[in-house]
Amino acid sequence: QVQLVEFGGGLVQPGGSLRLSCAASGSTFSIYVMGWYRQAPGKQRELVADVTSGGSTDYADSVRGRFTISRDNAKNTVYLQMNSLKAEDTALYFCNARRPFVSRGSGHWGQGTQVTVSL
């Protein structure tokens, strides 16, 4: 079982930056595909970015070039650096951990951290 705790959400102005962190419990962190998802009010949860155990990354088109996902296996932590934030990035952001053979959208979830982009 993996437990995930997110940190770093908050209120930021358009054009600003935030870094989210997700700390994972357990000794097998390095084998998991780690991801960030988000859910805005009235919308479905969507993938923002994920990173494999080998460091391969994938991003939603809406955030590519602005967000960067990374992981530190020694610290059991995954990060999401968010730059040039827009109002449409406002959402509850969730950390996800899944084994490689498990489909996206499944696996273990954190409780979420709110990101609000507003003047």
VOBA-244929 format. One line per 8 residues: number of its first residue (from 1); for each residue x, y, z negated of N, C-alpha, C. Coordinates in Angstrom, 1 decimal, decimal comma. Example, Ala and Ser with C-alpha at 12.3 -4.5 7.8 and 13.67 -1.06 7.14 Angstrom:
% VOBA-244929
1	13,2 -5,7 -7,8 12,3 -4,5 -7,8 13,2 -3,3 -7,8  12,8 -2,2 -7,1 13,7 -1,1 -7,1 12,9 0,0 -7,9
***
This chain:
% VOBA-244929
1	0,8 -1,2 0,0 0,0 0,0 0,0 0,9 1,2 0,0  0,5 2,2 0,8 1,2 3,5 0,9 0,3 4,6 0,4  0,9 5,4 -0,5 0,2 6,6 -1,0 0,8 7,8 -0,4  0,0 8,8 0,1 0,5 10,0 0,7 0,0 11,2 0,0  0,9 12,2 -0,1 0,5 13,4 -0,8 1,1 14,6 0,1  0,2 15,5 0,5 0,6 16,6 1,4 0,8 17,8 0,6  1,7 18,6 1,1 2,0 19,9 0,5 2,2 21,0 1,6  2,0 22,2 1,2 2,4 23,3 2,1 1,4 24,1 2,8
9	0,1 23,7 2,6 -0,9 24,5 3,3 -1,1 25,8 2,7  -1,9 26,6 3,4 -2,2 28,0 2,8 -2,8 28,9 3,9  -2,8 30,2 3,5 -3,3 31,2 4,4 -2,1 31,9 5,1  -2,2 32,1 6,4 -1,1 32,7 7,2 -1,8 33,5 8,3  -1,1 34,6 8,6 -1,6 35,5 9,7 -1,3 34,9 11,1  -2,1 35,2 12,1 -1,8 34,7 13,4 -0,3 35,1 13,8  0,3 34,2 14,4 1,7 34,4 14,8 2,7 33,9 13,7  2,2 33,6 12,6 3,1 33,2 11,5 3,4 31,7 11,5
17	4,1 31,3 10,5 4,6 29,9 10,4 4,3 29,3 9,0  4,2 28,0 9,0 4,0 27,2 7,8 4,7 25,9 8,0  5,2 25,3 7,0 5,7 24,0 7,0 5,0 23,1 6,1  4,4 22,0 6,6 3,7 21,0 5,8 4,7 19,9 5,5  4,5 19,3 4,3 5,3 18,2 3,9 4,4 17,1 3,4  4,8 15,8 3,6 4,0 14,7 3,2 4,9 13,7 2,5  4,8 13,5 1,2 5,6 12,6 0,5 4,9 11,2 0,4  5,6 10,2 0,7 5,0 8,8 0,7 5,6 7,9 -0,4
25	4,8 7,1 -1,0 5,3 6,2 -1,9 5,7 4,9 -1,2  6,4 4,0 -1,9 6,7 2,7 -1,3 8,1 2,6 -0,6  8,6 1,4 -0,5 9,9 1,2 -0,1 10,0 0,9 1,4  8,9 0,9 2,1 8,9 0,5 3,5 8,6 1,7 4,4  8,8 2,9 3,9 8,4 4,1 4,6 9,0 4,1 6,0  10,2 3,7 6,2 11,0 3,8 7,4 10,3 3,0 8,6  9,5 2,0 8,3 8,9 1,2 9,4 7,6 1,8 9,9  7,1 2,8 9,2 5,8 3,3 9,5 5,9 4,4 10,6
33	4,9 4,4 11,5 4,7 5,6 12,3 4,0 6,6 11,5  4,5 7,8 11,4 4,0 8,9 10,5 3,3 9,9 11,4  2,2 10,4 11,0 1,5 11,3 11,9 0,8 12,4 11,1  0,5 13,5 11,7 -0,3 14,6 11,2 -1,6 14,7 12,1  -2,7 14,7 11,4 -4,0 14,9 12,1 -4,6 16,2 11,4  -5,6 16,7 12,1 -6,4 17,8 11,6 -7,8 17,7 11,9  -8,6 18,3 11,1 -10,1 18,4 11,3 -10,6 19,7 10,9  -11,2 20,4 11,9 -11,8 21,7 11,8 -13,3 21,5 11,5
41	-13,9 22,5 10,8 -15,3 22,3 10,5 -16,1 22,1 11,8  -17,0 21,0 11,7 -17,8 20,7 12,8 -17,2 20,0 13,9  -15,9 19,6 13,8 -15,2 18,9 14,8 -14,7 17,6 14,3  -14,3 16,7 15,3 -13,7 15,4 14,9 -12,3 15,6 14,5  -11,8 14,6 13,7 -10,4 14,6 13,4 -9,6 14,3 14,6  -8,5 15,0 14,8 -7,7 14,8 16,0 -6,2 14,7 15,6  -5,5 14,0 16,5 -4,0 13,8 16,3 -3,4 15,2 16,6  -2,5 15,6 15,8 -1,6 16,7 16,0 -0,3 16,3 16,6
49	0,4 15,4 15,8 1,7 14,9 16,2 2,0 13,6 15,5  2,8 12,7 16,0 3,3 11,6 15,3 4,7 11,3 15,7  5,4 10,5 14,8 6,8 10,2 15,0 7,0 8,8 14,6  7,7 8,0 15,4 7,9 6,6 15,2 9,1 6,4 14,2  9,4 5,2 13,8 10,5 4,9 13,0 11,8 5,3 13,7  11,8 5,2 15,0 13,0 5,5 15,8 13,2 7,0 16,1  12,2 7,8 15,7 12,3 9,2 15,9 11,6 9,7 17,2  10,9 8,8 17,9 10,2 9,3 19,1 8,9 10,1 18,6
57	8,7 11,2 19,3 7,6 12,0 18,9 6,5 12,2 20,0  5,4 12,5 19,6 4,3 12,8 20,5 3,4 13,9 20,0  2,9 14,8 20,8 2,2 16,0 20,4 0,9 16,2 21,1  -0,1 16,7 20,5 -1,3 17,2 21,2 -0,9 18,3 22,1  -1,5 18,4 23,3 -1,2 19,5 24,2 -1,3 20,9 23,6  -2,3 21,0 22,7 -2,6 22,3 22,1 -1,5 22,8 21,2  -0,6 21,9 20,7 0,4 22,4 19,8 1,8 22,2 20,3  2,0 21,5 21,5 3,3 21,2 22,0 4,0 22,5 22,3
65	5,3 22,6 21,8 6,1 23,8 22,0 6,0 24,7 20,8  4,9 24,5 19,9 4,8 25,4 18,8 5,0 24,6 17,5  4,7 23,4 17,4 4,8 22,5 16,2 5,9 21,5 16,4  6,6 21,2 15,3 7,6 20,2 15,4 7,4 19,2 14,2  7,3 17,9 14,5 7,2 16,9 13,5 8,6 16,3 13,3  8,9 16,0 12,0 10,2 15,3 11,7 10,0 14,5 10,5  11,0 13,6 10,3 10,9 12,7 9,1 12,3 12,6 8,5  12,3 12,3 7,2 13,5 12,1 6,4 13,3 10,8 5,7
73	13,8 9,7 6,3 13,5 8,4 5,7 14,1 8,2 4,3  15,2 8,9 4,0 15,9 8,9 2,7 15,0 9,5 1,6  14,1 10,4 2,0 13,3 11,1 1,1 11,8 10,6 1,2  11,6 9,7 2,1 10,2 9,2 2,3 9,2 10,4 2,6  9,7 11,3 3,4 8,9 12,5 3,7 8,8 12,7 5,2  7,7 13,2 5,6 7,5 13,7 7,0 7,0 15,1 6,9  7,5 15,9 7,9 7,3 17,3 7,9 6,5 17,7 9,2  5,8 18,9 9,1 5,3 19,5 10,3 5,6 21,0 10,2
81	6,5 21,4 11,1 6,8 22,8 11,2 5,9 23,4 12,2  5,1 24,4 11,8 4,1 25,0 12,6 4,5 26,5 12,8  4,8 26,9 14,1 5,1 28,2 14,4 4,1 28,8 15,4  4,1 30,1 15,5 3,2 30,8 16,4 1,7 30,4 16,2  1,3 30,3 14,9 0,0 29,8 14,6 -1,1 30,7 15,1  -2,2 30,0 15,5 -3,3 30,7 16,0 -4,6 30,4 15,2  -5,6 31,2 15,3 -6,8 31,0 14,6 -7,4 29,6 14,8  -7,2 29,1 16,0 -7,8 27,8 16,3 -7,0 26,6 15,6
89	-5,9 26,9 15,0 -5,1 25,9 14,2 -5,7 25,8 12,8  -6,6 26,6 12,5 -7,3 26,5 11,2 -8,0 25,1 11,0  -7,6 24,4 10,0 -8,2 23,0 9,8 -7,7 22,4 8,5  -8,3 21,3 8,2 -7,7 20,5 7,1 -6,8 19,5 7,7  -5,5 19,5 7,3 -4,5 18,7 7,9 -4,2 17,5 7,0  -4,2 16,3 7,7 -4,0 15,1 7,0 -2,7 14,4 7,4  -2,1 13,8 6,5 -0,9 12,9 6,8 -1,4 11,5 7,0  -0,8 10,8 7,9 -1,2 9,4 8,2 0,1 8,5 8,3
97	-0,1 7,3 7,8 1,0 6,3 7,9 0,4 5,0 8,5  1,0 4,5 9,5 0,4 3,3 10,1 1,6 2,4 10,6  1,4 1,1 10,5 2,4 0,2 11,1 2,3 0,3 12,6  3,4 0,0 13,2 3,5 0,2 14,7 2,4 -0,5 15,5  1,9 -1,6 15,0 0,9 -2,4 15,8 -0,5 -2,0 15,5  -0,7 -1,0 14,6 -2,0 -0,5 14,2 -2,3 0,7 15,1  -3,5 0,8 15,6 -3,9 1,9 16,5 -3,9 3,2 15,8  -3,7 4,3 16,6 -3,8 5,6 16,0 -5,2 5,8 15,4
105	-5,2 6,6 14,4 -6,4 6,9 13,7 -6,7 5,9 12,6  -5,9 4,9 12,5 -6,1 3,9 11,4 -4,9 4,0 10,4  -4,9 3,2 9,4 -3,8 3,2 8,5 -4,1 3,9 7,2  -3,1 4,5 6,6 -3,2 5,2 5,3 -3,3 6,7 5,5  -4,1 7,3 4,6 -4,3 8,8 4,7 -4,1 9,5 3,4  -3,6 10,7 3,5 -3,5 11,6 2,4 -4,8 12,3 2,2  -4,9 13,1 1,1 -6,1 13,8 0,8 -6,3 15,1 1,7  -5,3 15,5 2,3 -5,4 16,7 3,2 -5,0 18,0 2,5
113	-4,5 18,9 3,4 -4,1 20,2 2,9 -4,7 21,3 3,9  -5,3 22,3 3,3 -5,9 23,3 4,2 -5,0 24,3 4,7  -5,1 24,5 6,0 -4,3 25,6 6,7 -5,4 26,6 7,3  -5,2 27,8 6,9 -6,1 28,8 7,4 -5,3 29,9 8,1  -5,6 30,2 9,3 -4,9 31,2 10,1 -5,9 32,4 10,3  -5,6 33,5 9,7 -6,5 34,6 9,7 -5,8 35,9 9,3  -6,4 37,0 9,8 -5,8 38,3 9,4 -6,2 38,6 7,9
***
